[in-house]
Amino acid sequence: YPGIGAEERGQSEAIGASLLVMSDLDVPVIATVIGEGGSGGALALGVANRVLMLEFATYSVITPEGCASILWRDGARAPDAAEQLKLLAEDAARLGLVDQVVREPVGGSHRDYDQAASILRDALRVHLSELGAMGPGALKDDRYAKFRRMGALNGA
């Protein structure tokens, strides 16, 4: 939850350290949002060569509750914030935040773990195959360019 306590416990430093480490890795980095990615820590997932997201997952830099408490000082407005945050998989793909929305078994991944794992494994193999031909420098450049594009709308 955003606030003074989180900062006193070093939340921003931990996020920054994660961003730094992930941006400098010599190997392909694939992040997968499998449930709720809704905090400053979710930002660190963006420093990947590919970001995948299960179709029923959510992904945002802040939870709807946190957003509502900051914008309107009213946590009860979380539904309004959720609508504005565009945190669903289809929204994240349309905004260019994720590279692939991974389908889930009927009823969601929690209904069939084995099938969900098989579907995700197949998606990971495709992306690893594409990234495997890239050298360390190219992988880092790719991550940097991808991260810099996040949030750019209409060519901005």
KEKE-3310 file (N, C-alpha, C; in steps of 0.2 Angstrom, whole numbers, plus 5000, padded with zeros to 4 digits):
npx = (5004:5003:5012:5019:5024:5028:5038:5047:5051:5059:5054:5054:5068:5071:5063:5070:5083:5079:5075:5088:5096:5089:5089:5102:5106:5113:5106:5091:5076:5061:5046:5031:5015:5004:4994:4989:4997:5000:5007:5020:5030:5027:5031:5044:5043:5042:5055:5060:5063:5053:5036:5023:5006:4994:4977:4967:4973:4979:4987:4996:5004:5000:4988:4970:4964:4975:4977:4964:4965:4975:4972:4958:4957:4949:4946:4935:4932:4938:4933:4931:4944:4950:4943:4949:4962:4965:4968:4967:4971:4969:4968:4981:4989:4984:4989:5002:5010:5011:5018:5012:4996:4992:4982:4970:4965:4948:4937:4948:4965:4967:4958:4963:4978:4988:4985:4986:4999:5005:5001:5007:5020:5022:5021:5032:5042:5042:5045:5058:5065:5065:5072:5084:5094:5100:5113:5122:5123:5114:5102:5101:5100:5088:5079:5080:5075:5062:5057:5058:5049:5037:5022:5022:5011:5002:5013:5021)
npy = (4994:5011:5024:5033:5023:5013:5019:5021:5008:5005:5003:5010:5010:4996:4993:5001:4995:4982:4986:4990:4979:4969:4976:4975:4962:4948:4938:4932:4940:4936:4941:4936:4939:4933:4934:4946:4960:4973:4985:4996:4987:4980:4988:4984:4973:4976:4978:4969:4958:4952:4953:4943:4939:4932:4929:4932:4940:4954:4970:4983:4999:5003:4998:4998:5002:5009:5019:5026:5031:5040:5049:5053:5053:5043:5027:5020:5023:5014:5006:5015:5020:5008:5006:5017:5014:5004:4990:4977:4962:4963:4977:4980:4974:4981:4994:4992:4987:4974:4959:4948:4941:4927:4913:4906:4890:4885:4893:4898:4898:4892:4882:4872:4867:4860:4861:4875:4877:4870:4877:4890:4886:4883:4895:4902:4895:4899:4913:4912:4905:4915:4925:4919:4919:4932:4942:4947:4961:4965:4960:4968:4981:4979:4977:4990:4998:4994:4996:5010:5014:5011:5018:5028:5036:5037:5039:5047)
npz = (5000:4996:5004:5018:5027:5018:5011:5022:5025:5014:5001:4988:4985:4984:4973:4964:4964:4959:4946:4941:4942:4934:4921:4917:4915:4906:4899:4891:4897:4903:4908:4917:4920:4931:4940:4951:4946:4953:4959:4964:4963:4952:4942:4940:4933:4920:4915:4905:4891:4885:4890:4896:4899:4908:4903:4912:4921:4930:4928:4933:4939:4951:4964:4962:4974:4980:4971:4971:4984:4983:4972:4975:4989:4994:4997:4993:4980:4972:4962:4952:4949:4945:4933:4926:4926:4917:4918:4913:4904:4890:4889:4893:4883:4871:4874:4873:4883:4887:4878:4874:4877:4886:4884:4895:4903:4902:4913:4920:4926:4938:4938:4931:4933:4927:4913:4911:4914:4904:4892:4895:4895:4882:4876:4882:4877:4863:4864:4870:4860:4850:4857:4860:4850:4851:4856:4872:4872:4863:4869:4880:4875:4868:4879:4885:4875:4874:4887:4887:4878:4884:4890:4880:4869:4854:4846:4853)
capx = (5000:5007:5012:5025:5027:5031:5045:5052:5053:5063:5050:5057:5075:5070:5061:5075:5088:5077:5076:5095:5099:5086:5091:5109:5107:5116:5102:5084:5072:5054:5041:5024:5010:5000:4988:4988:5003:4997:5010:5026:5034:5025:5035:5050:5042:5043:5062:5060:5063:5046:5031:5017:5001:4988:4971:4963:4977:4979:4994:4996:5009:4996:4982:4964:4963:4980:4976:4959:4967:4979:4968:4952:4957:4943:4947:4929:4932:4943:4930:4932:4951:4951:4941:4953:4969:4965:4973:4965:4976:4967:4970:4989:4991:4983:4994:5009:5013:5013:5019:5007:4991:4992:4975:4969:4960:4941:4936:4954:4971:4966:4954:4967:4985:4993:4984:4989:5007:5007:5000:5012:5027:5023:5022:5039:5047:5042:5049:5065:5068:5066:5077:5090:5099:5102:5119:5120:5122:5107:5097:5101:5097:5081:5076:5080:5071:5056:5055:5057:5042:5031:5018:5021:5005:5001:5019:5024)
capy = (5000:5017:5028:5034:5017:5009:5022:5020:5001:5005:5001:5013:5007:4989:4993:5003:4990:4977:4988:4990:4972:4966:4979:4973:4954:4946:4933:4934:4940:4935:4941:4934:4941:4927:4935:4953:4964:4980:4989:4999:4982:4978:4991:4981:4967:4979:4978:4962:4957:4951:4953:4940:4941:4927:4933:4935:4943:4962:4973:4991:5001:5004:4995:5003:5005:5014:5025:5030:5034:5045:5054:5056:5052:5039:5020:5017:5024:5009:5003:5021:5019:5002:5007:5022:5011:5000:4985:4970:4960:4966:4984:4980:4972:4987:4999:4990:4985:4966:4957:4942:4938:4920:4911:4901:4885:4887:4894:4901:4894:4889:4876:4866:4869:4857:4864:4881:4877:4868:4883:4895:4883:4884:4903:4904:4892:4903:4919:4910:4904:4921:4929:4915:4921:4938:4942:4951:4968:4966:4959:4974:4986:4977:4979:4997:5001:4992:5000:5017:5014:5011:5025:5032:5035:5041:5041:5052)
capz = (5000:4995:5010:5022:5030:5013:5010:5028:5024:5008:4995:4982:4984:4982:4966:4960:4964:4954:4939:4939:4941:4928:4915:4916:4914:4900:4897:4890:4903:4901:4914:4916:4925:4932:4944:4951:4946:4954:4964:4961:4961:4945:4937:4939:4928:4914:4912:4902:4884:4884:4895:4895:4904:4908:4900:4917:4926:4930:4928:4934:4943:4957:4964:4962:4980:4981:4966:4973:4990:4981:4968:4978:4996:4996:4994:4991:4973:4969:4955:4947:4948:4941:4926:4923:4926:4911:4920:4911:4899:4883:4889:4893:4876:4867:4876:4872:4890:4887:4871:4873:4882:4886:4885:4901:4902:4903:4920:4923:4927:4944:4937:4928:4933:4922:4906:4911:4914:4897:4888:4897:4893:4874:4874:4884:4872:4857:4865:4871:4854:4847:4860:4860:4845:4852:4861:4878:4871:4859:4874:4885:4871:4867:4885:4886:4870:4876:4893:4885:4874:4889:4891:4874:4866:4848:4843:4858)
cpx = (5004:5007:5019:5028:5031:5038:5050:5055:5058:5060:5053:5064:5075:5068:5066:5081:5086:5077:5083:5097:5096:5088:5098:5111:5109:5112:5095:5080:5065:5050:5034:5020:5005:4994:4987:4995:5001:5000:5016:5031:5033:5029:5041:5050:5043:5050:5063:5060:5056:5042:5025:5012:4995:4982:4967:4967:4976:4986:4993:5001:5006:4990:4976:4963:4968:4979:4970:4961:4971:4975:4962:4952:4951:4944:4941:4928:4936:4940:4931:4939:4952:4949:4946:4960:4970:4970:4971:4970:4975:4969:4978:4992:4990:4987:5001:5013:5015:5014:5014:5002:4990:4985:4975:4964:4953:4940:4942:4959:4970:4961:4958:4974:4989:4992:4987:4996:5009:5006:5005:5019:5028:5024:5029:5044:5048:5046:5056:5068:5070:5072:5084:5096:5102:5108:5117:5119:5115:5101:5096:5098:5090:5077:5075:5075:5064:5053:5054:5051:5036:5028:5018:5015:5005:5008:5023:5030)
cpy = (5006:5021:5029:5028:5013:5012:5021:5013:5000:5002:5003:5011:5000:4989:4995:4998:4984:4979:4988:4984:4969:4970:4977:4966:4953:4941:4936:4935:4940:4936:4939:4936:4936:4928:4943:4956:4971:4984:4992:4993:4979:4981:4988:4975:4970:4979:4971:4963:4956:4950:4949:4941:4936:4932:4935:4938:4951:4964:4980:4993:5003:5000:5000:5006:5011:5020:5029:5034:5040:5051:5057:5055:5048:5032:5017:5018:5020:5007:5009:5020:5013:5003:5012:5019:5007:4994:4978:4968:4963:4973:4984:4979:4978:4993:4998:4988:4978:4964:4951:4941:4931:4917:4906:4896:4888:4887:4897:4896:4889:4882:4870:4868:4866:4860:4871:4882:4875:4874:4888:4892:4884:4891:4905:4901:4896:4909:4917:4909:4910:4925:4925:4917:4928:4938:4947:4958:4969:4965:4965:4980:4985:4979:4986:5000:5000:4996:5007:5019:5014:5018:5029:5031:5040:5043:5046:5049)
cpz = (5000:5002:5013:5024:5024:5011:5016:5027:5018:5002:4988:4980:4982:4975:4962:4959:4959:4947:4937:4937:4934:4921:4913:4915:4907:4896:4895:4896:4900:4908:4912:4922:4925:4936:4945:4951:4947:4960:4961:4959:4954:4940:4935:4934:4921:4911:4910:4894:4881:4890:4893:4900:4903:4906:4906:4923:4926:4931:4928:4939:4950:4958:4964:4968:4982:4977:4969:4980:4988:4978:4972:4986:4998:4992:4991:4983:4969:4962:4950:4945:4943:4934:4922:4922:4920:4913:4918:4905:4892:4883:4889:4886:4871:4868:4875:4878:4890:4879:4869:4878:4881:4888:4891:4899:4904:4911:4923:4925:4933:4944:4934:4927:4928:4915:4906:4911:4907:4892:4889:4894:4885:4873:4876:4879:4865:4858:4866:4865:4850:4850:4861:4856:4846:4857:4867:4877:4868:4864:4878:4881:4869:4873:4887:4882:4872:4882:4892:4882:4879:4890:4885:4870:4859:4845:4848:4861)
residu = (TYR:PRO:GLY:ILE:GLY:ALA:GLU:GLU:ARG:GLY:GLN:SER:GLU:ALA:ILE:GLY:ALA:SER:LEU:LEU:VAL:MET:SER:ASP:LEU:ASP:VAL:PRO:VAL:ILE:ALA:THR:VAL:ILE:GLY:GLU:GLY:GLY:SER:GLY:GLY:ALA:LEU:ALA:LEU:GLY:VAL:ALA:ASN:ARG:VAL:LEU:MET:LEU:GLU:PHE:ALA:THR:TYR:SER:VAL:ILE:THR:PRO:GLU:GLY:CYS:ALA:SER:ILE:LEU:TRP:ARG:ASP:GLY:ALA:ARG:ALA:PRO:ASP:ALA:ALA:GLU:GLN:LEU:LYS:LEU:LEU:ALA:GLU:ASP:ALA:ALA:ARG:LEU:GLY:LEU:VAL:ASP:GLN:VAL:VAL:ARG:GLU:PRO:VAL:GLY:GLY:SER:HIS:ARG:ASP:TYR:ASP:GLN:ALA:ALA:SER:ILE:LEU:ARG:ASP:ALA:LEU:ARG:VAL:HIS:LEU:SER:GLU:LEU:GLY:ALA:MET:GLY:PRO:GLY:ALA:LEU:LYS:ASP:ASP:ARG:TYR:ALA:LYS:PHE:ARG:ARG:MET:GLY:ALA:LEU:ASN:GLY:ALA)
# end
